[in-house]
Amino acid sequence: MSVSSFSLYLANRIQEAQQISLEQLSYKVGRSVATIRRTIHTLNEFLPSSLRFVITESKIISQISYNQLVHFIQNLTINDFSTTWKERLELFICVNVCKNATNLTKLYQTLEISQSTKKKDRPSFVKKLEKDHLELLSLRGKGVIITGDELILRIRAAQILSQIIEINESKQVVCRQANNPIQRLNYQWMQELFEKSKEHQQLISMLDNYHLNFNYTSTKFLYAYYFISLHRIKNNFFIEKERTSPVKIKLFNLFEQAEEDFSFSIVLASLDNNGPNFYPKDSFITDNSEQLVKYVEERIITNFYSRSELKQEVEQYLYKCIIRSFLNYDFYDNKLDDVKKEFSFLYQLVEYCYKKYLNSSINLDSYQLSTLTLLFRNHVLKNKIAGRNLKRIVIITNSAKEKSNFFSQQLVYFFDTKVIAILNINEIHQLKTLKYDNLMTFSNRISTILNENNFPNIKVNYYFHSSDIEYLAKLNFSYNFQRKIIAEQFINELKEVPADHLTNYLKEYYANFFV
């Protein structure tokens, strides 16, 4: 009985959610409910009763805090931990990068894994490395080394290392607190790489001089790649394979060797930049971005008034996707798992446009399409213009004016609507002269009468509950929060209004914004 990285991943997800249904968790992790139950039951054996996960018929409830979970992981030993062949390969790659040659027998003894497992692992190692144009080579009396594409080898090692390090406030690399036993062992092997203060300052100075500011994930990856490169160069492992960038990049001279500088520059270009845009304009990128933005905008009800900003964001993201595809790596984020489900229509638009127009020239996976979907969704929200998807509503009620006015105010508070009339059930003949989108009532009796007279209508509760709001949203009522007004159009409009009428004008035509 042992703990695995999968069981710790489950524990993390459950702790984060506090409680989660087994069905939902099964969907998220791609494992059966039975497997999840069995895994958590095993994990509970390592936890004190007060911190164990509670498994009911339909869900799992967390009793452990994040700090308690981290403390638990920190106290696990390699004896408590069951590694997969992929984790053993990751350790081997990093040790190989740092030590140049690896005695696999001793490595597996450190992991307390049998030599028979080592023999079984080797074919899997070979097959996985071949995909990156890398291979195993045995050196008599020295051990095993990985040879092949030096740049890809460094990138693989940097990917692995960036997941087990943190960067503190002094910009020093430290071990991540939540590392499991094999990750802690990996850091111990690699720690010496990060203890070069002079070279460390050289990287920081370069970033400051060029005003380069990357997000945290990218910064960790950059540090790992940089220190790995320094170590490999010092030990006479150079990047010699000549490459041509698929798009224009800015060159940085940090290593003063052509291929090393090119490789470092293209890694920089692949990262998530928070600072000023340093990507050179590339017609291939701009044309494909224009195609994508145009295709999506023509098929949704929102006009992108922030179009130039959106286009630039799409350009930058496609730029990084092309570079990362060229380098054969990417950053995984589990927050992207549900995008296809949450924004299915928008995702389908992005996916279809990609497959029809961009597929032959740009290679994107489902996670990258999900990120593009979020970019578009962000600008859809940003461009929710007041009145853009306005629904004209007629309320049918026999209630007094005060009561019906309160209902109307609820409606316009939550949704982008305009109540053009409030009619009594005996006044429905007036509908012949009204231009409206929907009839609405909060009375079962009135709804029945309307239906019997062939007047489709929407019936909700008088006091809006969350179920009513969700119901109307599903009927394509557009939420009223975060609505925007087009600045230039609004200013020009107000120029035509006399100053003494301005207050009443704003209250009448922009009632959702001014009181």
C-alpha positions in Angstrom: 0.0 0.0 0.0 1.5 3.4 -1.0 0.7 6.9 -2.1 0.9 8.0 -5.7 1.1 11.3 -7.5 -2.4 10.6 -8.8 -3.8 10.2 -5.2 -2.1 13.5 -4.2 -3.6 15.2 -7.3 -7.1 13.9 -6.3 -6.5 15.1 -2.7 -5.5 18.6 -4.0 -8.6 18.9 -6.2 -11.0 17.7 -3.4 -9.3 20.0 -0.9 -9.6 23.0 -3.3 -13.3 22.3 -3.9 -14.0 21.3 -0.2 -16.5 18.9 -1.5 -17.1 17.5 -5.0 -19.4 14.9 -6.5 -17.8 11.6 -7.5 -19.3 11.9 -11.0 -17.8 15.4 -11.5 -14.4 14.3 -10.2 -14.5 11.3 -12.5 -15.2 13.5 -15.5 -12.4 15.9 -14.5 -9.6 13.3 -14.0 -10.8 10.8 -16.6 -10.9 7.9 -14.2 -13.8 5.7 -13.1 -15.7 6.4 -9.9 -14.5 3.0 -8.6 -10.9 3.9 -9.1 -11.4 7.2 -7.4 -13.0 5.5 -4.4 -10.3 3.0 -4.1 -7.5 5.6 -4.4 -9.0 7.8 -1.7 -9.6 4.8 0.6 -5.9 4.0 0.3 -4.8 7.6 0.8 -7.0 7.8 4.0 -4.9 5.0 5.5 -2.0 7.5 5.7 -4.0 10.2 7.2 -5.1 10.7 10.9 -8.9 10.1 11.3 -9.6 13.8 11.8 -8.1 14.7 8.4 -9.4 11.8 6.3 -11.6 12.4 3.2 -15.3 11.5 3.8 -16.7 9.4 1.0 -20.4 9.3 0.7 -22.6 7.6 -1.9 -22.3 10.5 -4.3 -19.5 12.8 -3.2 -16.2 13.3 -1.4 -15.8 15.9 1.4 -12.5 17.3 2.5 -11.6 17.7 6.2 -8.0 18.8 5.5 -6.7 22.3 5.0 -4.2 23.2 2.3 -1.4 23.7 4.9 -2.2 20.4 6.5 -2.1 18.7 3.1 1.3 20.2 2.3 2.6 19.1 5.7 1.4 15.6 5.0 3.1 15.5 1.6 6.3 16.8 3.1 6.4 14.0 5.6 6.0 11.2 3.0 9.2 9.2 2.3 10.2 7.5 -0.9 9.1 4.2 0.8 5.6 5.6 1.1 5.5 6.6 -2.5 4.7 4.7 -5.7 6.3 6.1 -8.8 5.2 5.7 -12.4 7.7 5.0 -15.3 7.0 8.6 -16.5 8.1 10.0 -13.2 11.2 7.8 -13.2 12.0 9.0 -16.7 11.6 12.7 -15.6 14.1 12.1 -12.8 16.5 10.3 -15.1 16.3 13.2 -17.6 17.2 15.8 -15.0 19.9 13.7 -13.4 21.4 13.1 -16.8 21.4 16.8 -17.7 23.1 17.6 -14.4 25.5 14.7 -14.0 26.1 14.0 -17.7 26.0 10.2 -17.3 23.7 8.2 -14.9 24.2 4.9 -13.2 20.6 3.6 -13.5 21.2 0.7 -11.2 22.2 3.1 -8.3 19.4 5.4 -9.2 16.8 2.6 -9.0 18.3 1.5 -5.7 17.8 5.1 -4.4 14.2 4.9 -5.4 14.0 1.4 -3.8 12.8 -0.1 -7.0 13.7 -3.5 -8.3 16.1 -4.1 -11.2 13.4 -6.0 -13.0 11.3 -2.8 -13.1 14.4 -1.0 -14.5 14.5 -3.5 -17.4 10.8 -3.0 -18.0 11.2 0.8 -18.0 13.9 0.9 -20.6 11.7 0.2 -23.7 9.2 2.9 -22.5 12.0 5.3 -22.0 13.4 4.7 -25.5 10.0 5.1 -27.1 9.2 8.3 -25.3 12.6 9.8 -26.0 12.5 8.9 -29.7 9.5 11.3 -30.1 11.8 14.1 -29.1 14.7 12.9 -31.4 16.6 11.7 -28.3 18.1 8.3 -27.5 19.8 6.4 -24.8 23.5 5.6 -25.1 25.3 3.2 -22.7 29.0 4.2 -21.9 31.1 1.4 -20.4 32.1 2.2 -16.9 30.2 5.5 -16.8 26.5 4.7 -17.1 23.8 5.9 -19.5 23.5 9.2 -21.2 20.8 10.9 -23.4 22.0 12.1 -26.7 20.3 13.8 -29.6 18.7 17.2 -29.9 20.3 19.3 -27.2 17.8 22.1 -27.3 14.8 19.7 -26.8 16.7 17.9 -24.0 17.1 21.2 -22.2 13.5 22.2 -22.7 12.3 18.8 -21.4 14.4 19.2 -18.3 13.3 22.8 -17.8 9.6 21.7 -18.1 10.2 19.1 -15.3 12.2 21.5 -13.1 9.8 24.4 -13.4 7.2 22.3 -11.8 9.2 21.6 -8.7 10.9 25.0 -8.0 9.7 28.3 -6.7 11.3 31.8 -7.0 11.3 33.7 -3.7 11.2 37.5 -3.2 15.0 37.7 -3.6 14.6 36.1 -7.0 16.4 33.0 -5.8 15.3 29.4 -6.8 14.0 27.3 -3.9 12.3 23.9 -3.6 8.5 24.0 -3.9 6.9 23.2 -0.6 4.4 20.7 -1.9 6.9 18.5 -3.8 6.3 14.8 -3.4 9.2 12.5 -2.5 10.5 11.9 -6.0 10.2 15.6 -6.8 12.2 16.4 -3.6 14.8 13.9 -4.7 14.9 15.5 -8.1 15.5 19.0 -6.7 18.3 17.7 -4.5 20.1 16.4 -7.6 19.6 19.6 -9.4 20.1 22.1 -6.6 23.7 22.9 -7.5 22.6 24.3 -10.8 20.9 27.3 -9.1 23.8 28.3 -6.8 25.7 30.5 -9.2 25.1 34.1 -8.0 27.1 35.8 -10.8 25.3 34.1 -13.6 22.0 34.6 -11.8 22.5 38.4 -11.7 23.4 38.4 -15.4 20.0 37.0 -16.3 18.2 39.5 -14.0 20.1 42.4 -15.5 19.3 41.3 -19.0 15.6 41.1 -18.2 15.7 44.5 -16.6 17.6 46.1 -19.4 15.1 45.0 -22.0 12.1 45.5 -19.7 11.1 41.9 -20.0 8.5 40.8 -17.5 7.0 37.3 -17.7 4.3 35.6 -15.7 5.3 33.3 -12.8 5.1 30.0 -14.7 7.1 31.4 -17.6 9.7 32.9 -15.2 10.3 29.6 -13.5 10.7 27.9 -16.9 13.1 30.6 -18.0 15.3 30.3 -14.9 15.4 26.5 -15.3 16.3 26.7 -19.0 19.0 29.3 -18.3 20.8 27.5 -15.5 20.6 24.2 -17.4 22.1 25.9 -20.4 25.0 27.4 -18.3 25.8 24.0 -16.8 25.6 22.1 -20.2 27.8 24.7 -21.9 30.4 24.5 -19.1 30.4 20.7 -19.6 30.9 21.0 -23.4 27.3 20.1 -24.4 26.4 22.7 -27.1 23.4 23.4 -29.3 24.8 22.8 -32.7 21.8 22.0 -34.8 21.0 25.1 -36.9 17.4 26.2 -36.9 15.3 28.7 -38.7 12.5 30.3 -36.7 9.0 29.8 -38.2 8.2 33.5 -37.4 10.3 36.6 -36.8 12.0 36.8 -33.4 14.0 39.4 -31.5 17.6 38.1 -30.9 19.3 38.5 -27.5 23.0 38.1 -27.2 23.5 36.5 -23.7 25.8 33.6 -24.4 27.8 35.1 -27.3 27.5 32.0 -29.4 25.1 32.0 -32.4 23.1 28.9 -31.9 23.0 29.3 -28.1 21.7 32.9 -28.4 19.2 31.9 -31.1 17.9 29.1 -28.9 17.7 31.3 -25.8 15.9 34.0 -27.9 13.3 31.6 -29.3 12.6 30.3 -25.8 12.1 33.9 -24.6 9.7 34.4 -27.5 7.6 31.3 -26.4 6.9 32.7 -22.9 3.9 34.6 -21.5 5.1 38.2 -21.5 3.5 40.7 -19.1 5.6 43.6 -20.1 5.7 45.7 -23.4 5.3 43.7 -26.6 8.6 42.7 -28.0 7.3 40.4 -30.7 8.3 41.6 -34.2 5.3 42.1 -36.5 4.9 39.1 -38.8 2.4 39.2 -41.7 1.7 35.5 -41.4 0.5 36.0 -37.8 -1.5 39.2 -38.5 -3.3 37.6 -41.5 -4.3 34.5 -39.5 -5.4 36.6 -36.5 -7.5 38.9 -38.7 -9.2 35.8 -40.2 -10.0 34.4 -36.8 -11.3 37.6 -35.3 -13.4 38.4 -38.4 -14.9 34.9 -38.5 -15.9 34.9 -34.8 -17.3 38.5 -34.8 -19.5 37.8 -37.8 -21.2 34.9 -36.0 -21.9 36.4 -32.6 -24.2 39.2 -31.5 -21.4 41.3 -30.0 -19.5 43.9 -31.9 -15.8 44.1 -30.8 -15.3 47.8 -30.1 -12.0 46.7 -28.6 -11.2 45.0 -31.8 -7.6 46.3 -32.2 -6.8 45.2 -28.6 -8.4 41.8 -29.2 -6.5 41.3 -32.5 -3.2 42.1 -30.8 -3.9 39.6 -28.0 -4.8 36.9 -30.6 -1.6 37.8 -32.5 0.5 37.4 -29.5 -1.0 34.2 -28.5 -0.8 32.6 -32.0 2.8 33.8 -32.1 3.6 31.9 -28.9 1.6 28.8 -30.1 3.7 28.7 -33.3 7.0 29.0 -31.3 5.9 26.4 -28.8 4.9 24.0 -31.5 8.3 24.6 -33.1 9.9 23.7 -29.7 7.4 20.9 -29.1 6.3 22.0 -25.6 3.5 23.9 -23.9 2.3 24.8 -20.4 -0.7 22.8 -19.1 -3.4 24.5 -17.0 -6.3 22.4 -15.6 -8.5 25.5 -15.7 -8.8 25.0 -19.4 -10.4 21.5 -19.0 -13.9 22.9 -18.8 -13.8 25.7 -21.4 -15.3 23.5 -24.2 -18.2 22.7 -21.9 -18.7 26.1 -20.4 -18.5 28.1 -23.6 -19.5 25.5 -26.2 -20.8 27.8 -28.9 -17.8 30.1 -28.8 -15.4 27.2 -28.7 -17.1 25.6 -31.7 -16.7 28.8 -33.7 -13.0 29.0 -32.8 -12.4 25.4 -33.5 -14.3 25.4 -36.9 -12.4 28.5 -38.1 -9.1 26.9 -37.1 -9.9 23.7 -38.9 -11.2 25.4 -42.0 -8.7 28.3 -42.4 -5.8 27.9 -40.1 -5.2 24.2 -39.7 -2.8 23.9 -42.7 -0.5 26.6 -41.4 -0.8 26.6 -37.6 -0.8 23.5 -35.3 -3.1 24.1 -32.3 -4.3 21.6 -29.7 -7.6 21.6 -27.7 -6.1 23.5 -24.8 -4.8 26.2 -27.1 -8.2 26.5 -28.8 -9.6 26.8 -25.3 -7.3 29.7 -24.5 -8.3 31.4 -27.7 -11.9 30.9 -26.7 -11.3 32.6 -23.3 -9.6 35.5 -25.1 -12.7 36.0 -27.2 -15.0 35.5 -24.2 -13.1 38.2 -22.3 -13.8 40.6 -25.1 -17.4 39.6 -25.4 -17.8 40.6 -21.8 -15.8 43.7 -22.3 -18.0 44.7 -25.2 -21.4 44.2 -23.6 -22.9 47.4 -24.9 -26.0 48.8 -23.2 -29.0 48.0 -25.4 -27.1 45.9 -27.8 -29.2 42.8 -27.1 -32.1 44.6 -25.6 -35.3 42.7 -25.3 -38.6 44.6 -25.4 -41.0 43.2 -22.8 -44.7 43.5 -22.2 -45.8 42.5 -18.7 -49.3 41.1 -18.3 -50.6 41.4 -14.8 -53.7 42.3 -12.9 -51.6 43.7 -10.0 -51.5 47.2 -8.9 -49.0 49.7 -10.3 -46.6 49.6 -7.4 -46.4 45.8 -7.5 -45.9 45.6 -11.2 -43.3 48.4 -11.2 -41.2 46.5 -8.6 -41.3 43.4 -10.8 -40.3 45.5 -13.8 -37.4 47.0 -11.9 -36.2 43.5 -10.9 -36.2 42.5 -14.6 -34.2 45.4 -15.9 -31.8 45.1 -12.9 -30.7 41.6 -13.9 -31.2 41.7 -17.7 -30.7 44.1 -20.6 -34.4 44.6 -21.1 -36.9 47.4 -21.6 -40.5 47.2 -20.3 -42.5 48.9 -23.0 -45.9 48.3 -21.5 -47.7 46.8 -18.5 -51.1 45.5 -19.5 -54.0 44.0 -17.7 -55.2 40.6 -19.0 -58.2 42.3 -20.4 -56.0 44.7 -22.4 -54.2 42.1 -24.5 -55.9 43.4 -27.6 -53.4 46.3 -27.4 -50.6 43.9 -28.3 -51.6 44.3 -32.0 -50.1 47.8 -32.0 -46.9 47.0 -30.0 -43.6 45.9 -31.2 -42.3 43.5 -28.5 -40.1 40.4 -28.1 -41.7 38.6 -25.2 -44.7 38.6 -23.0 -44.0 38.0 -19.3 -46.1 37.3 -16.3 -45.7 36.1 -12.7 -49.2 34.5 -12.4 -50.0 30.9 -13.2 -53.6 31.8 -14.0 -52.7 34.6 -16.4 -50.1 32.4 -18.1 -52.7 29.8 -18.7 -55.2 32.3 -20.2 -52.5 33.6 -22.5 -51.5 30.2 -23.7 -55.2 29.3 -24.3 -55.4 32.4 -26.5 -52.3 31.5 -28.4 -50.0 34.1 -26.8 -46.7 32.5 -26.0 -45.4 33.9 -22.7 -42.7 33.5 -20.1 -43.8 32.8 -16.5 -41.4 33.5 -13.6 -41.8 34.0 -9.9 -42.7 37.5 -8.6 -39.6 37.6 -6.5 -36.7 36.6 -8.7 -34.9 33.5 -7.4 -31.7 32.1 -8.8 -33.7 29.5 -10.8 -35.6 32.3 -12.5 -32.4 34.2 -13.4 -30.9 31.0 -14.8 -34.2 30.2 -16.7 -34.2 33.6 -18.4 -30.5 33.4 -19.2 -31.2 30.1 -21.0 -33.9 31.9 -23.0 -31.2 34.2 -24.4 -31.9 37.1 -22.0 -28.6 39.0 -21.8 -27.3 39.8 -18.3 -27.3 43.5 -17.4 -24.2 43.6 -15.2 -20.9 45.0 -16.6 -22.7 46.7 -19.5 -20.7 49.3 -21.4 -21.4 52.5 -23.1 -19.5 53.5 -26.3 -17.6 56.6 -25.1 -17.4 58.5 -28.3 -21.0 57.8 -29.3 -22.2 58.8 -25.8 -20.3 62.1 -25.8 -21.6 63.1 -29.3 -25.1 62.2 -28.2 -25.0 64.4 -25.1 -23.7 67.4 -27.2 -27.2 67.6 -28.7 -29.0 67.7 -25.3 -29.6 71.1 -23.7 -27.9 71.4 -20.3 -31.2 72.0 -18.4 -32.6 68.8 -19.9 -29.5 66.6 -19.4 -30.5 65.1 -16.0 -34.0 64.0 -17.2 -32.5 62.8 -20.5 -30.0 60.5 -18.7 -32.7 59.2 -16.4 -35.0 58.4 -19.3 -32.7 56.9 -21.8 -30.0 55.5 -19.5 -32.2 54.4 -16.5 -30.0 51.4 -15.8 -27.0 53.7 -15.2 -28.4 57.0 -13.7 -30.9 57.7 -11.0 
